[in-house]
Amino acid sequence: MHDDGPSVSRAAELADAVERLHQAKVTSDVPKESFDLPFMSELAWAVDRALDGDACGGPLGVPLSRLVSNNRLLIESWRRQIIAVQRKARDIGDAEFVLTHAGPGQDNVLIDREGRLRLLDWGALMWAPPERDYRSLRNTGIAVRGRSEIERFFLLWWVLSEVAEDVDRFVQPHIGDDAAVPRRRQPTQTPWLVRRD
C-alpha cells in the first residue's frame, strides 16, 4: 500500500476483505474476546513507580517520571473510561461476534504478484465485535459505522496496554550495556539470497 494511504480501489478491496472475514465461519478453536483488562495491575504499578521519581531506574527514569506526571490525569481518565465501556461491551452477546483481525490496516497488507490484496499477521485472530477492526480501517481512510463505545473500548485497550508495557519497561533499572548483549553471528551468505546463474 502507499505511505499516504491506500488508493480508493485498494481501500475498497481492504474493506471487502475485512467484510468477508467478518462473515466467515470456521470450526477451528479461535479465542473469543472476554473484554478483560489483563494489563491494569501492571499499569497501576508502573504509573505509581514512575510518579515516585526515586523508584525509576535507568537513563530514562527522570524523563519518564516527568512524562507520566504530566499525563497522570489523562491516564486516570482513560482508566475510568475503559472500565465504564467494559461494562457495556460485556453486554454484547456472542451472536454479535465475528472473526476479527485486530489490525487490518495498510501495515498488514501485501499485494501479491497477481495484484491481489492479502492480509498479513493473523496472530491476534479472535471472535469479537466487528468494532475491533474498525479503528484500523478508519485510520486507513475507510468509513465504517460501528458502536462508538465499543470502538472506544478497543482503542483504550490498545493505548493503555501500550502505556503499561512501555512505562513498566522504562521504570526498571538499566542493566548492562550494548557490550553485554550477546550478538548473533552474521552469516557470511544467506542461502536464499545466493544467486545461482
Residue pairs with C-beta under 8 A, 6 or more apart in sequence:
1 10
1 106
1 109
1 111
1 140
2 106
5 11
5 106
5 140
5 141
6 14
6 106
6 109
6 140
6 141
10 109
10 111
10 117
11 140
11 141
11 142
13 117
14 104
14 106
14 109
14 117
14 137
14 140
14 142
15 137
15 142
15 144
17 104
17 117
17 119
18 101
18 104
18 119
18 133
18 137
21 98
21 99
21 100
21 101
21 104
21 119
21 133
22 98
22 99
22 100
22 130
22 133
23 98
24 99
26 99
30 99
30 125
30 126
30 127
31 125
31 126
31 127
32 94
32 97
32 126
32 127
32 128
33 97
33 100
33 126
33 127
33 128
33 129
33 132
35 86
35 89
35 90
35 153
37 82
37 83
37 86
37 157
37 160
39 160
39 161
39 164
39 165
40 79
40 160
40 164
42 164
42 165
42 168
43 75
43 79
43 160
43 163
43 164
43 167
45 168
46 163
46 164
46 167
46 168
46 171
47 68
47 72
47 75
47 163
47 167
49 55
49 56
49 171
50 56
50 64
50 65
50 67
50 68
50 69
50 167
50 170
50 171
51 65
51 68
51 69
51 72
52 65
53 61
53 62
53 65
55 171
56 62
56 64
56 65
56 170
56 171
57 171
57 172
57 173
57 174
58 170
58 171
58 172
58 173
58 174
59 174
60 170
61 170
61 171
64 167
64 170
64 171
68 75
68 167
75 160
75 163
78 156
78 159
78 160
79 160
81 152
81 156
82 153
82 156
82 157
82 160
85 149
85 150
85 152
85 153
85 156
86 153
88 149
88 150
88 153
89 129
89 149
89 150
89 153
92 129
92 150
94 127
96 129
97 127
97 128
97 129
98 127
98 128
98 129
98 130
99 125
99 126
99 127
100 125
100 126
100 127
100 128
100 129
100 130
100 132
100 133
101 108
101 119
101 121
101 122
101 124
101 125
101 133
101 136
102 124
102 125
102 126
102 132
102 133
102 136
103 121
103 124
103 133
103 136
104 119
104 133
104 136
104 137
105 136
105 137
105 139
105 140
106 140
108 119
108 120
108 121
108 136
109 117
109 118
109 119
109 120
110 117
110 118
110 120
111 117
111 118
112 118
126 132
129 146
129 147
129 150
130 146
131 146
131 147
131 150
131 151
131 153
131 154
132 154
134 144
134 146
134 151
134 154
135 151
135 154
135 155
135 158
137 144
138 144
